[in-house]
Amino acid sequence: MILNTGFTQSLDPKTQQTDPGLQLSFEATPLMQHYLEEHQLYDSESAIHVRVNRLLDTIFGEDRLGFSNEPFVTLAPEQALIERRGNCITFAMLIVALTREMGLDAHFNQVAIPPRWRQNGDVIVETGHVNVVIVHAGKNYVIEWLDYYRDYGNQLIEIIDDSRVRSHYYSNLSIGAFRNQNMREAFRWANLALQNDESNANAWQNLAVYNIRQNELEKAEAILLDAIENGIKQPSLYFTLSRLSEMLEKTDDAKRYLKIGEKHAKKNPFYHYRIARKSHEEGDYKRAIRAYKKSIRRLPNYHLFYKEIAKSYLLSGDQKNWRISIEKAHKLAKNPETRQIYERKLALPIARISLRTKDQPSSIFEEMLWR
C-alpha cells in the first residue's frame, strides 16, 4: 500500500496532540518578534546576505542552541523556535516567518530530489524537500540548511504558494496519524490538507488511502480519478491508482496507469539518475551512460551527474570522456572541498588509471573515483 506525503512527517506525540486549526500562520508571533529584537535583527540597512547570515548565526552559531534535523518531526513555526528541532518543512516555515518579519521577500521553494521512500509496516512514504528563497532585486537567494541538498537546491527553483506548504504540513500530520493507527485524525488532517490546496496530489492520495484502509476501494478509486480530473499529473498518483486497480482486479487499467505514471516520472532528472546508478551497478555501463545523459539534459548544471557518468565512462574504457566529465564536474562544483577532490582526480596521470574488472578491483581506480 502506497501512502504519499511528499514530506517526511511527525511521529512526535506532542505534535499530534495539538490542533493548530485551519489557518496555520506564517506571521511572526510576539515570541518571534522578541527573538528578532533580542538579537538586533530588525536591521534594514545591511546587505541582504549579511542580514540573512546574521539570522542563521543566531540559530546555528557555536554559542547558540542550534537546530536539530529530525525528519519525523513536523512543528509549527513558533514551536520550532522553542524546541529548535524539526524536518525541512518545519525549518522552512520558521525561516519564512522570521525573514518576512525582517522585511524580506521570503518564499517557499520545493526542490526536486532523488526519489526516496521510507517504509513502516504496510505504509510506504515518499519524501520530498522544501527550502527557502529570498527574492531581492530580481535575484533568488536560497537558504538551504542541509548539506545533502546544498549542491543542487539552488538550481531547482520552484516557488510554491503558502497554501501548498500548509497542505504539506497537514499531510505530514495525516501520515503520522496513519502510522499511529489513528484513523479519525488521519482523515481529519488529510481533509485539511486538501482544503488548503486542491492541487496537492499528496492530499488526494492520503484521502484515498484512508478509504482503502476502510475497505472502501471504489471510493478510493473515485478520489484518485477526481484528482486526475483536476489536472494533477504527479507520477506517484498514477502508481497508487495502478496498485488500487490491481486490488480491484482491473488488470488493463492497472497497466495503463502504470505506463502513464512512468511517462510523467521520466520528466524528473533523478528518475533517469536512479536507472543509471542501477545499470552501472549491474555492469551495463553503456545503458548507464545513456541514462546519465538524460539526467544531464534535464539538469545540466549539477556536478554530481558528471561525476557519476565519469565512472561509467572509465569502466567502459573511454578515458577521454572520463576526463571531460570530471573537468565539467569541477567547473560546476561550488563547494571548495568538492572542487579539491576533482582537482586531485585530474592531477593523476592518465597512464596510471587502471580499469576495474568485476573480479579484481583496482586501488588506483578506487583512489581516483570513489573518495
Stockholm file with secondary structure:
# STOCKHOLM 1.0

chainA/1-371         MILNTGFTQSLDPKTQQTDPGLQLSFEATPLMQHYLEEHQLYDSESAIHVRVNRLLDTIFGEDRLGFSNEPFVTLAPEQALIERRGNCITFAMLIVALTREMGLDAHFNQVAIPPRWRQNGDVIVETGHVNVVIVHAGKNYVIEWLDYYRDYGNQLIEIIDDSRVRSHYYSNLSIGAFRNQNMREAFRWANLALQNDESNANAWQNLAVYNIRQNELEKAEAILLDAIENGIKQPSLYFTLSRLSEMLEKTDDAKRYLKIGEKHAKKNPFYHYRIARKSHEEGDYKRAIRAYKKSIRRLPNYHLFYKEIAKSYLLSGDQKNWRISIEKAHKLAKNPETRQIYERKLALPIARISLRTKDQPSSIFEEMLWR
#=GR chainA/1-371 SS CBCCCSSCCCCCHHHHHCCCCSCCCCSCCHHHHHHHHHTTCCCCSSCHHHHHHHHHHHHHSTTSCCCEECTTCCCCHHHHHHHCEECHHHHHHHHHHHHHHTTCCEEEEEEEEEEEEEEETTEEEEEEEEEEEEEETTEEEEECCCHHHHHHHTTCCCEECHHHHHHHHHHHHHHHHHHTTCHHHHHHHHHHHHHHCTTCHHHHHHHHHHHHHTTCHHHHHHHHHHHHHTTCCCHHHHHHHHHHHHHTTCHHHHHHHHHHHHHHHTTSHHHHHHHHHHHHHTTCHHHHHHHHHHHHHHSTTCHHHHHHHHHHHHHTTCHHHHHHHHHHHHHHCCSHHHHHHHHHHHHSCGGGCCCCCSSSCCHHHHHHHCC
#=GC SS_cons         CBCCCSSCCCCCHHHHHCCCCSCCCCSCCHHHHHHHHHTTCCCCSSCHHHHHHHHHHHHHSTTSCCCEECTTCCCCHHHHHHHCEECHHHHHHHHHHHHHHTTCCEEEEEEEEEEEEEEETTEEEEEEEEEEEEEETTEEEEECCCHHHHHHHTTCCCEECHHHHHHHHHHHHHHHHHHTTCHHHHHHHHHHHHHHCTTCHHHHHHHHHHHHHTTCHHHHHHHHHHHHHTTCCCHHHHHHHHHHHHHTTCHHHHHHHHHHHHHHHTTSHHHHHHHHHHHHHTTCHHHHHHHHHHHHHHSTTCHHHHHHHHHHHHHTTCHHHHHHHHHHHHHHCCSHHHHHHHHHHHHSCGGGCCCCCSSSCCHHHHHHHCC
//
